[in-house]
Amino acid sequence: GKSPRMSRPCPRRTSTRPGTLSVFRALTEFARHYGPWLTTLENNDRIGIVVSHRQIKVDQWGGIGGQYFTRLWEAYMNCLYARQPATFLYPEDQPDLRRFNALLVVGQRYEIDPPLAALLARAKKQGITIFADGTCRESLVKDFTPLGVAFDKIEKLHGFNNDVAWWDFPDALLATAPTVARALTAVAPVAECDQPEVLLSERRQADSRFIWVVNNTSPKLEPGQLWRVQSAIATRPPVVANVKVPVKKGEVVYDVFSGKPVSAAFAADLHYSHARLYAVLPRTIQALDLRAPKKLKPGQTFQWTASVPGIKAKLPVQLVLHDGTGAVIEERFTTTGTGTFTVPVNATAPVTLTATELVSGTSAGATYPTRDVKPVNV
């Protein structure tokens, strides 16, 4: 039968795409546990790729969309492969440049428009190094540092509707990423990794950093072999990546999904999960402090506060409110901080509130006496 379109959110159980519903279930469960916390994290990229509004307006078809678009995408992917994840910067947004150590100008073929010129001038004044790739017109970027790479490889590979691109694209990126990495040696990479196609990115929150390790390893089987069972776009061979994270004195690294501390040099097992998340915290998690009123009344809305002593960053937590029989009244996944619960008027006393932070698995809880509500005969 005909396979359903990829845009359909819930394929039938008879879908010809095996495992689709299992993927959706796992993704939903992950988002339920960690989604509220992940929205509080901030980007920590130290490389910026500037985007020219003028180049976008005159872009011509080519590559995987437009020629300029494709060159920007190739630059972004090269930075990922070089362990230097990048952020696209739009001059119209008036971006804050303080966290950036270097900017890339890519595919600039026409005179730089005034907003972009002002952004680059501001970056130069702040001492940020500006690189230009080989696809730029030389006369326009003569004041910038040559990157030593031209991001024009992907546009020549005919990537549209072509599964072979998933063999060609990685080869093209792996050929140029080392040159990009050497050009950006003055910028500290997210981490070191021995698997060239395992990608790293970093988020931050207050005094902590959070590092994603993602398996993007391309299949090594020939198309004639792989296509007997699956397409290349949907295949990522399992690997174990040896990662070394730069840490300061006293900092501790946690494997978030296992809840266990690891050393600064660790093995990320990507056999059963395409990604793992690691937390770099200023100190070991020793306790979870949970506070709430000592006495509660039926129907009362009360405030709780959860914190990890010595750590300013928000961490993911699970809070569960139980009644006197052990039944769950309400479960919530959120972050350390403050929130509220409401005790139902008919809850069996006493109620118990427990909290578990989801980085190390440390828990705290307390039981609060409440009076039972006597039934009223009407």
C-alpha positions as CSV (number, residue, x, y, z in Angstrom):
1,G,0.0,0.0,0.0
2,K,0.9,3.6,-0.3
3,S,2.8,5.1,2.7
4,P,1.1,8.0,4.4
5,R,2.6,11.5,4.0
6,M,5.3,12.4,6.5
7,S,3.3,15.5,7.6
8,R,0.6,13.4,9.2
9,P,1.1,13.5,13.0
10,C,-0.4,10.1,13.9
11,P,0.0,7.4,11.2
12,R,-2.4,4.4,11.3
13,R,-1.2,1.3,13.2
14,T,-1.0,-0.3,9.8
15,S,1.5,2.3,8.6
16,T,4.3,1.0,6.4
17,R,6.8,3.0,8.4
18,P,7.8,0.6,11.3
19,G,8.4,2.2,14.7
20,T,6.8,5.6,13.9
21,L,4.4,5.5,16.8
22,S,7.1,4.4,19.2
23,V,9.2,7.3,18.1
24,F,6.3,9.7,18.7
25,R,5.6,8.2,22.1
26,A,9.2,8.5,23.2
27,L,9.5,12.0,21.9
28,T,6.3,13.1,23.7
29,E,7.5,11.5,27.0
30,F,10.8,13.2,26.7
31,A,9.2,16.6,26.1
32,R,6.8,16.0,29.0
33,H,9.7,15.4,31.4
34,Y,12.3,17.9,30.2
35,G,10.4,20.4,27.9
36,P,9.5,23.0,30.6
37,W,13.1,23.1,31.8
38,L,14.7,23.2,28.3
39,T,12.8,26.4,27.5
40,T,14.7,28.2,30.3
41,L,18.1,27.5,28.8
42,E,20.0,30.1,26.7
43,N,22.1,29.7,23.6
44,N,25.8,29.6,24.3
45,D,27.2,29.7,20.7
46,R,30.4,31.7,20.4
47,I,30.4,31.8,16.6
48,G,27.9,34.0,14.7
49,I,27.0,33.7,11.0
50,V,25.7,37.1,9.7
51,V,22.8,37.1,7.3
52,S,22.5,39.7,4.6
53,H,19.0,40.9,3.8
54,R,20.1,42.2,0.5
55,Q,21.6,38.8,-0.5
56,I,18.4,37.1,0.5
57,K,16.3,39.4,-1.8
58,V,18.4,38.7,-4.8
59,D,19.1,35.0,-4.1
60,Q,18.9,32.7,-7.1
61,W,17.8,29.1,-7.2
62,G,20.5,26.5,-6.5
63,G,21.7,23.9,-4.1
64,I,19.0,23.0,-1.6
65,G,16.8,26.0,-2.0
66,G,18.7,29.2,-3.0
67,Q,22.4,29.5,-3.6
68,Y,22.9,32.0,-0.7
69,F,20.7,29.9,1.5
70,T,22.7,26.8,0.7
71,R,26.0,28.5,1.4
72,L,24.7,29.7,4.8
73,W,23.5,26.1,5.6
74,E,26.9,24.7,4.6
75,A,28.7,27.2,6.8
76,Y,26.4,26.3,9.7
77,M,27.0,22.6,9.3
78,N,30.8,23.1,8.9
79,C,30.8,24.9,12.3
80,L,28.9,22.0,13.9
81,Y,31.3,19.5,12.5
82,A,34.2,21.7,13.7
83,R,32.8,21.5,17.3
84,Q,32.0,25.3,17.0
85,P,28.1,25.5,16.8
86,A,27.0,28.8,15.3
87,T,24.0,31.2,15.5
88,F,22.6,33.1,12.6
89,L,22.6,36.8,13.2
90,Y,20.1,39.2,11.5
91,P,21.2,42.8,11.7
92,E,17.5,43.9,11.9
93,D,17.3,42.1,15.3
94,Q,20.1,44.3,16.8
95,P,21.7,41.2,18.3
96,D,23.8,41.4,21.5
97,L,27.4,40.5,20.4
98,R,29.0,40.2,23.8
99,R,29.1,36.4,23.9
100,F,30.5,36.0,20.4
101,N,34.3,35.5,19.7
102,A,34.1,35.4,15.9
103,L,31.7,36.2,13.1
104,L,31.5,34.6,9.6
105,V,30.5,36.5,6.4
106,V,29.4,34.0,3.9
107,G,28.5,34.3,0.2
108,Q,28.6,38.1,0.1
109,R,28.5,38.9,-3.6
110,Y,26.8,42.4,-3.5
111,E,27.6,45.6,-1.7
112,I,27.0,45.1,2.0
113,D,23.8,46.7,3.0
114,P,23.9,49.5,5.7
115,P,22.4,47.4,8.6
116,L,24.9,44.6,8.1
117,A,27.7,47.1,7.7
118,A,26.8,48.7,11.0
119,L,26.7,45.3,12.7
120,L,30.1,44.3,11.4
121,A,31.5,47.7,12.4
122,R,30.2,47.2,15.9
123,A,31.7,43.8,16.1
124,K,35.1,45.1,14.9
125,K,35.0,47.8,17.5
126,Q,34.4,45.2,20.2
127,G,37.4,43.2,19.1
128,I,35.5,40.3,17.5
129,T,37.3,38.6,14.7
130,I,35.5,38.6,11.4
131,F,36.1,35.9,8.8
132,A,35.0,35.7,5.2
133,D,34.6,32.5,3.2
134,G,35.9,32.0,-0.4
135,T,32.5,32.6,-2.0
136,C,32.5,36.3,-1.0
137,R,33.6,38.9,-3.6
138,E,37.1,39.8,-2.5
139,S,36.7,43.5,-2.9
140,L,33.8,43.5,-0.4
141,V,35.6,41.6,2.4
142,K,39.2,42.8,2.0
143,D,39.1,44.1,5.6
144,F,38.2,40.7,7.0
145,T,40.2,37.6,7.7
146,P,40.1,34.9,5.0
147,L,38.6,31.7,6.4
148,G,40.4,29.5,3.9
149,V,37.2,27.6,2.9
150,A,34.6,28.3,0.2
151,F,31.2,27.1,1.1
152,D,30.1,26.1,-2.4
153,K,30.4,22.3,-2.2
154,I,26.8,21.4,-1.2
155,E,25.3,23.4,-4.1
156,K,27.0,21.2,-6.6
157,L,25.6,17.9,-5.2
158,H,22.0,17.9,-6.3
159,G,20.5,17.2,-2.9
160,F,16.8,17.5,-3.7
161,N,14.8,14.3,-3.6
162,N,18.1,12.3,-3.7
163,D,18.8,9.9,-0.9
164,V,22.4,9.6,-2.2
165,A,22.9,13.1,-0.8
166,W,23.1,11.5,2.6
167,W,26.3,9.9,1.5
168,D,27.6,12.9,-0.5
169,F,26.9,15.7,2.0
170,P,28.8,14.2,4.9
171,D,31.8,13.6,2.7
172,A,31.8,17.3,1.6
173,L,31.4,18.6,5.2
174,L,34.1,16.3,6.6
175,A,36.5,17.5,3.9
176,T,36.3,21.2,4.9
177,A,35.4,21.1,8.6
178,P,39.0,20.6,9.7
179,T,40.1,23.8,7.9
180,V,37.2,25.6,9.7
181,A,38.3,24.2,13.0
182,R,41.9,25.4,12.5
183,A,40.8,28.9,11.5
184,L,38.7,29.1,14.7
185,T,41.4,27.7,17.1
186,A,41.3,31.0,19.1
187,V,37.7,30.1,20.1
188,A,37.3,27.4,22.7
189,P,35.3,24.5,21.3
190,V,32.3,23.0,23.1
191,A,34.3,19.8,23.7
192,E,36.6,17.3,22.1
193,C,35.2,14.2,20.4
194,D,36.7,11.3,18.6
195,Q,33.7,10.6,16.4
196,P,33.8,13.1,13.5
197,E,30.0,12.9,12.8
198,V,28.9,13.2,16.4
199,L,27.8,16.8,16.8
200,L,28.0,18.9,19.9
201,S,26.1,22.0,21.1
202,E,25.9,23.9,24.3
203,R,23.2,25.8,26.3
204,R,23.7,27.7,29.5
205,Q,21.7,28.9,32.5
206,A,23.2,31.1,35.3
207,D,26.3,29.2,36.6
208,S,25.8,26.0,34.6
209,R,26.3,24.6,31.1
210,F,24.4,21.8,29.3
211,I,26.0,19.9,26.4
212,W,24.1,17.9,23.8
213,V,25.9,15.0,22.2
214,V,24.0,14.0,19.0
215,N,24.8,11.1,16.7
216,N,24.7,12.1,13.1
217,T,26.9,9.4,11.8
218,S,26.2,8.6,8.2
219,P,25.8,4.9,7.1
220,K,28.8,3.3,5.6
221,L,26.9,0.6,3.6
222,E,26.6,1.0,-0.1
223,P,23.1,2.1,-1.3
224,G,22.4,-1.3,-2.9
225,Q,22.8,-2.9,0.5
226,L,21.2,-0.2,2.8
227,W,18.1,0.3,0.5
228,R,17.0,-3.3,1.0
229,V,15.9,-2.3,4.6
230,Q,15.9,1.5,4.9
231,S,16.8,4.9,3.4
232,A,20.0,6.7,4.3
233,I,18.1,9.7,5.6
234,A,16.6,7.6,8.4
235,T,19.7,5.6,9.3
236,R,22.3,6.5,11.9
237,P,24.7,3.6,12.8
238,P,25.2,3.3,16.6
239,V,28.5,4.5,18.0
240,V,30.2,5.2,21.3
241,A,31.8,8.7,21.3
242,N,34.7,9.5,23.6
243,V,34.1,13.1,24.7
244,K,36.3,15.5,26.8
245,V,34.6,18.5,28.2
246,P,36.6,21.6,29.4
247,V,35.8,22.1,33.1
248,K,36.9,24.6,35.7
249,K,38.1,23.6,39.2
250,G,35.2,22.2,41.2
251,E,32.9,21.7,38.3
252,V,31.1,18.4,38.0
253,V,29.7,16.7,34.9
254,Y,26.4,14.7,35.1
255,D,24.8,12.4,32.5
256,V,21.3,13.8,32.7
257,F,19.5,10.8,31.3
258,S,21.2,8.3,33.6
259,G,21.3,10.6,36.6
260,K,24.9,9.8,37.4
261,P,28.1,11.9,37.6
262,V,30.8,11.2,35.0
263,S,34.4,12.5,34.7
264,A,35.3,15.3,32.3
265,A,36.4,12.7,29.8
266,F,33.6,10.2,29.3
267,A,32.2,7.7,26.8
268,A,28.8,8.8,25.4
269,D,26.9,5.5,24.5
270,L,24.8,6.3,21.4
271,H,23.8,2.7,20.7
272,Y,20.2,3.0,21.9
273,S,19.7,6.8,21.8
274,H,20.7,9.2,19.1
275,A,21.4,11.9,21.7
276,R,22.6,12.3,25.2
277,L,22.6,15.4,27.5
278,Y,25.3,16.3,30.0
279,A,25.2,19.0,32.7
280,V,28.3,20.9,33.8
281,L,27.5,22.2,37.3
282,P,29.6,24.3,39.6
283,R,29.4,21.6,42.3
284,T,28.1,18.2,43.2
285,I,24.3,17.9,43.9
286,Q,24.2,17.0,47.5
287,A,20.6,17.7,48.4
288,L,17.2,19.1,47.2
289,D,15.6,21.6,49.5
290,L,11.8,21.5,49.3
291,R,9.6,24.0,51.3
292,A,5.9,24.3,51.7
293,P,3.4,25.3,54.5
294,K,3.5,22.9,57.5
295,K,-0.3,22.6,57.6
296,L,-2.7,22.5,54.7
297,K,-6.5,22.8,54.5
298,P,-8.8,21.0,52.0
299,G,-9.2,23.3,49.0
300,Q,-6.1,25.4,49.9
301,T,-3.8,26.6,47.2
302,F,-0.3,26.6,48.6
303,Q,3.1,27.7,47.4
304,W,6.1,25.4,47.2
305,T,9.8,26.2,46.7
306,A,12.4,23.7,45.4
307,S,16.1,24.5,45.2
308,V,19.5,22.8,45.0
309,P,21.9,24.4,47.5
310,G,24.9,26.0,45.9
311,I,23.6,25.9,42.3
312,K,22.0,29.0,40.8
313,A,20.8,27.5,37.5
314,K,17.3,26.1,37.3
315,L,17.3,22.3,37.1
316,P,14.5,20.0,35.9
317,V,12.2,18.6,38.7
318,Q,9.3,16.3,39.1
319,L,6.7,17.1,41.8
320,V,4.0,14.7,42.9
321,L,1.2,15.4,45.3
322,H,-0.3,12.2,46.9
323,D,-3.3,11.8,49.2
324,G,-3.4,9.7,52.3
325,T,-4.0,6.5,50.4
326,G,-1.0,7.0,48.2
327,A,-3.0,7.9,45.1
328,V,-1.6,10.6,42.9
329,I,-3.5,13.9,43.1
330,E,-1.3,15.8,40.6
331,E,2.0,15.3,38.9
332,R,4.0,18.1,37.4
333,F,7.3,18.4,35.6
334,T,8.9,21.8,35.9
335,T,12.1,23.5,37.2
336,T,13.6,24.4,40.5
337,G,12.0,27.6,41.8
338,T,8.5,28.3,43.0
339,G,5.0,27.2,42.1
340,T,1.7,26.3,43.5
341,F,-0.5,23.2,44.1
342,T,-4.1,23.0,45.2
343,V,-5.3,20.4,47.7
344,P,-8.7,19.0,46.6
345,V,-11.5,19.5,49.1
346,N,-12.2,15.7,49.1
347,A,-8.6,14.5,49.4
348,T,-8.0,11.8,51.9
349,A,-5.7,13.2,54.6
350,P,-2.8,13.6,55.0
351,V,-1.3,14.8,51.7
352,T,2.3,14.2,50.7
353,L,4.4,16.3,48.4
354,T,7.6,14.8,46.9
355,A,10.1,16.4,44.6
356,T,12.8,14.8,42.5
357,E,15.4,16.8,40.5
358,L,16.0,15.1,37.2
359,V,19.8,15.6,36.9
360,S,21.0,13.4,39.7
361,G,17.7,11.9,40.9
362,T,18.0,13.5,44.4
363,S,14.6,13.6,46.1
364,A,12.9,15.4,49.0
365,G,9.4,15.2,50.4
366,A,7.2,15.9,53.4
367,T,3.7,14.9,54.6
368,Y,1.3,17.6,55.6
369,P,-1.6,17.0,58.0
370,T,-5.0,18.1,56.7
371,R,-8.4,17.6,58.1
372,D,-10.8,15.3,56.2
373,V,-13.9,16.9,54.8
374,K,-17.0,15.4,56.4
375,P,-19.7,14.4,53.9
376,V,-22.9,16.5,54.0
377,N,-26.3,14.9,53.5
378,V,-28.5,16.9,51.2
